[in-house]
Amino acid sequence: MITVKEDTTMVGVSELRTHIEEILEHSRKYKVLIGKRNKPIAVLLDMEKFNRMEHTLDLLEDFALAFLAKERDTKTKPTDYLGIEKILKQLKDK
């Protein structure tokens, strides 16, 4: 294992094969990069950290989409929208 940063370690693929238990234990506290020929190719994360990260990304995505929707709403007028009746009529006419 090579310490890349204070909280990040890099392990080679072959080392991963031979020391998997130790590396998995290490990944509970630190980020573990998996490298091939000293180049990072993957990240090994504790499941709890991964779930928190995924939850945070979902919240950020929801916030960004809400911001875009609000921004679009302030720039449009009611006449910019088609009612369901108009849409159905256009579909029938095709």
N, C-alpha and C positions, 0 to 999 in steps of 0.2 A: 504494500500500500504506500502511495505517495501522497503526502499532504499538499494540496494545491493552495488552499486558503485555510484560515483558522477553523472553519466549520465544514470544509470540503476535502474529500479524499478521492484519489483516482486509483482504481485497480485494473489490472489487465484481465483479459478474458481467461487466460490460462490460470491466473491466480484465483479468479472467481470460481473456476471449476474445483480447485483443490482446497479452498478455504471458505466455502459458501456459508457455513454456520457462523464463523467469526465475522464475515462481511455483513451478513444479515443483521447480526447483533449491533454492529457498528452503525448500520443504516438507521437504527432507531433513534440515534442521537445526532448524526451528521449526514450531510449529503454525500452520496457515493457516486462518482462518475465511473462508468465502465469504459475502458479505453482499449483501442486496438492500434498497435504500433504507436503508442503514446498520444493518440488523438482520441478525444472523447466521442463516443458513439451512442451512449445511452446514460440514463440517470436511474439510480435505484433509490426509491423513497419508501419510508415507512408508510404503511397504509393509512394511518391516522393523519399524517402530514399531507398525503396525497388527497384524502377526502376533504380536509380543510382548504387546501389550495383550490380544488375543483369547486367547492361551495363559494369561495371568494370570487373566482372567475365568473360563476353563474350570476352572482349578485352584481358584479361590475357590468356584465353583459345586459342584465335587466335594467340597470341604471342608464346605460348608454342608449338602449332602445327607447326607454321612457323619455329621455332627454330629446332624442330625435323626433319622437312622436309629438311631444309638446311643441318643439320648434316648428314642425310642419303644420301643426294645428293653428299656430298664431299667424301663419302666412297664407292660410286658405280661407275661402269664403264658402258658405253653405251651397252656393251655386256651382262650386267646383266638384261636388260629389254627385254621383248618380244614385237615384233611389233604386230599390230592388225591382220595382215595377218596370222601370226603364231598361234595366239590365235584362230582365226576363223577356221583354218585348224585343230587344235587339237580338237575343238568342233565337227567338222564334222566327224572326224575319230572315235569318241566315239560311 
